[in-house]
Amino acid sequence: MTVSRRRSAALVIAAALLASPLAATPAAAAPPPPLKPGPWVCKGEPVKLNRLTSNAELSAELRTLAKRHPRTLDVETVGRSVDGRPLYTATAGTGPRKLLILTQMHGDEPLGTEAALRMLKKVAGPGRAARELREEVTVKVVPRVNPDGWERYHDPDFREGVDPRLNSHKVDLNRMFGPAPEYDIALAPEAAAVHGVVDGFAPDLVLDYHHQVTYATPDGRMVTMSALWSTHPDVAPEVAADGKRAAAVVGDALADNPRSNLTLYPRSDTASTARNGLGLDGYPTLLLEQRGQQEAGQKGAGPLIREAQTAMESIAGSLADGSFATVDPARADLLPERGAKVDPPC
């Protein structure tokens, strides 16, 4: 494929896959209107999780997708959790640029998983845009790093006992990266599986999806997502720069959505988090912390899932069309600060 034809194909990809087009340097636009204060969860209001994908449903969904798209989607079991549940990867594309997406490292943070499943359906599906994306990018997803924690959070019969954020050995899987993980790797087979995926895949960029509680910027707008790249001082500057480029790309993709408000996540230099630990290992990583299902309520889950999916697709599209490399990483520093924690009103 010639350069001009490749560029033309990339523009088709961006138009077809993204909810809003990506521009490396978008024109100035009026700020979106302030968000309404809902939907919120009132104190004592139960959060229904039955519409989110259970562990059994995830296994079935991945099998179905692999059967439906045998030439474009490869599903593998890459390990087992402490309690013996399978850990999967799903891979679409054969392109030279490699994107790895990690979701649900904490069991009670499920919305990134839902977004990743939706993205996989599109990327593995038919059509020119999906085909051309797969020619330029290989997308690999670990769609649920902590299935045991999710089982405890998702199923009322399992909610007693170990914090669902942790694995069943009470290990925080987001402290198992870099040169000095905080726990014995033998206690965290889930983290060992992720390390194996990273080492075997050698991604050009890692997206790590999490949840946070509710925050508001100083102008009173509810924060729906916060992002931060590797900030540890020993991370190579070019590695941190690619994480910053990813934050700027996501900011562009969400800028026209009045229901999204992307901010910076507060800096922390803890070396054992995926964000910093993978950066120390040479892999550019962007942490994406969304307002969580715990506080968003049942009606709030849909917009947050779509927001997460848009972020994933914006990154894949920018890698495919080559615009990622042209983004000025300093633009990420222009994202607003997250602001103060707020209590969900009733």
N, C-alpha and C positions, 0 to 999 in steps of 0.2 A: 504494500500500500504506500503510495507517495505521501509526502508531508502534507500537501494540500488536501488530498482526499482524506487523510487521517484527521486533519483538523475539521473538515466538513462533517465527518462521521461523529466526531466528538460533540459538535454543536447539536446534532440530532439527539445524541444521548442525553445531554443536559436538558434539552427541551422536553423530552419524553419522560425522563425519570424523576425530575424534580418538580415539586409543587410550585416553586418560584425559581426563575433562572438565576444562575450564579454568574456574578461578574467579579473579576479580580479587584476592580476598583469601581464600585457602583457610584452612580450619580447621587448627589445629595438629595434627600427626600425629607418631607415633613415627618416629624416623629409620630409613631402610632398613638392613638388615643389611650388614656389610662385604662387599665384592666378593671373590669368589674370585680367585686370582692368575692365572687363565688365561681364554681361551687366549692363550698367548704364542708368540713366535717365538724359537727357540733360535738361537744363533750358527751360521751356516752353513746353516740350514734355508731352502730355497727358498720364495719366496712365489709361489703360482700365481695368475696374473691372468686366465686364460683364461675364467673365469666372469663377468668384468666386461666391460662393453660396449665393444667396439672402435669405432674411428672409422667403419668401414663399417657396423657394426651400429647405431650411433647414427643415422646417416643413414637406414637402412632402418626403424628403429623410429619415428622421427619421421614419415616418409612414411606408414607404416602407421597411426599414430595420427591423422594429419590426414585420411586417407582414411576411417577408421572414424568419426571425429567431425567431419565437414565443417562443421557448424553451430556447434560449440562450441570447436574448436581451430584456431588459425591458426599455421602454421609458415612462417617466412621465412628466407631466406639474407641475412644482414646484412653480410657481408664474407668475406674469405679470409685464411687464415693466411699466414705467410711462405712456406711450402711449397705454398700453393695449396689447402689443405683448407677446406671451407666452414665458416663460423661461423653458427650458427643462433640464432633465438629461437623459442620456442613460447609462445603466448598463449592463455589461457582466461579467459572472463568479460568482462563489459562494465560492471562495477560502478564506482562513483565513487572508491572507495579502491583505490590502486594499489600492488601488491607486486612488487618485482623481486628475483629470485634469481639470483645468479652462482655458478657452480661451476667447479672445476678451472682456476683461473687459473694454478696450478702443475701441470704435466703429470703429476706423480707423486702427485697427491692426488685419487683418483677416486671416493670413496664418496659425496660430495655429488651427483655426477652420477647415480648409481644411484638415490638417494633422490628426486631431482627427477623422474626418469622415472616412478617409481611414483606420485608425487603428481599428475603431469599426467594419468595414466590415471584417477585418481579424480575430479579436478576437472572433466575434460572429459567424464566418463561420464554415464550416465543416472541417474535417481533424483532425488527431491525435494531431498535435502541438497545435492547437487552443483549442481542448478539454482539453488537459492536462494543458494548461495555466489557463483555467477557473477553473480547480480543485484546483489550488494553489493560485490564485489571483482573487480578485473582482476589476474590473476596472469600475469606475464611471466617466462620463464626463459631465461637464456643457459646451456645445459646443458653446455657445454665451451668455456671461453675459450681454452685452449691445446691444440688437437688435435695439434700437431707434437710437443710435449713428451710427450704421452701415447703417441704412436706410438713414440717412442724408449723409453719405459718399458715399454709393454705388449708390444712385439714384440722378442724377443731379437735379431733381425737389425738392429735400429736402436739398440741400447743403447750403442754406443760413441760417443764424441764429446761433443756438447754436453749439459750437465746437463739432464735432463728437466724440472726445475723451470722452466727458462728457455724462451723461444721460440727459433726457429732463428737469430736474430740475437744470441743470448746476452743478451737483455733480460729482466729480472725484470718481468713484467707488473704485479706488485703494487707497482711504484714509478713508475707512469705516471698518477697522479691528482693532483688539486688544482692550485694555482696554479703549482707548480714541479716538474713531472715530471723524473725523473732521467735520462731518455734522450730522444733525438730521436724524436718520434712517427712519423716515416717508417720507423723501425726496428721499429715495433710496430703493425702493422695490426690485430692482435687488440685491443689497447687502444683504437685509434681506433674500432673497431666498437662496443666497449662504451660509449665516450663518446657515439657517435651514438644508441645505444639509450637511454641515460640522458636525453640532451637531448630526444629525441623523446617519451619516455614520461612523464617528470617524475614519478618514483615518490614515494609517500608514505613508503616504507620500502624499504631494500635489505638483503638477507641475503647475506653473502659467506662461502662455505664453503671451509675449508682443513683441512689436517692438521697435527698436531704429534706429537712423540715421546711417550714414556710418562712420566707424572708421577704422583705420589701425594700426597694431602693428609696433613697431619701425623698424622692418625689411622690412616694406612696404607691408605686406600682408593684404588684406582686411579682416575685421572681419565679419563673418557671424552670429555668435551667442556669447552672453555673458551670464554667469551664476553666480548666487550668492545665498547663503543660508541665513538663519536668522542670522543676525549679531548684533541685539540689545543686549546690555550687560546683560539684565535680562532674556534672553532666556536660558532655561536649557541647560547645555553642551551636554547632550545626544541627545536633540532635534536638536541642531545645527549640531552635528556630523552626524546625518542621512541625513541632507541636504547636507553636504559635501560629504558623500558617493555617493549621487545621482549625484553630479557634476562630481565626478571621473568616475562613470559608463558612463555618457554621453560622457566624454572625451575619454574613451576607444572606445566607439562605433563610434565616428566620426574621430578617429585618422588616419584611412587609407583612408579617403575621401579627395582627393586633393582639392575639392571645398568647404570644410568646414574648418573653423578656429575658434575654441572655445577659448574664453578668460574669465578672471574674469570680472564681472560687478563691477564698483566702489562702494565701501562700503558706505552705508547710514544707519543710525540707526533710521530713522523715524518709530515710533511705529505703525502708522496707515496703513501702506502698508500691503498687503496680506502676503508678504514675512516675515516681522517682526511680524505683528499682529497675524497671525496664529501661528507663532513660540511661541509668548508669551502665547498663549492659549494651547500650548503643542503639536502642530501638525508640524512635520518636513516639511519644504517647500523649494522648489527650484524655484527661478525666472529664466526664460529663455527669454532673449531679443534677438530677431533676427533682422537682417538688414531688414528694412521694405519694404513693397510693394510700398510705396511712392517713394522710391529711387531705388528699385531693378529693376523696369521695368517689362513689361509683360513676357519677356523671363526669367527673373531672379526668377520669382515666383516658378516655378517648382522645381528647386534644393532646394530652401528654405523650401518648403512644405515637400519634401522628407527628408531633414535634421531634421525637427521638428518631423516627424513620426519616424525616426530612434531613436531619443532621447526617445520618448515615449515607443517604443517597447524595447529598451535596458533596461529601468527601469523595465518594466513589466517582462521581461525575467529574470532579476537578482533577482527580488522578488520571482519569481516562482521557480528558481533553488536553492535558498538559498545563492547564492554567494554575494548578497547585504550585508549581515551581516558580511562578511569576508573582505570587502573592507576597507583599511586603510583611514580614513577621511583626514589625513594629506596630502594625494596625491592631494586633491583638491587645496591645496595651491601652487602646482607646475604649475597650469595653468598660462599662461602669462597674464600680464596686458593688458587692452584693447587698450591703446594708444590714439592717438589724433584723433579728428574729422577731416574728409577730405571732400572736396566738390566733388561731382560726376563730373568727367570730361566729356566733349562732344567729 
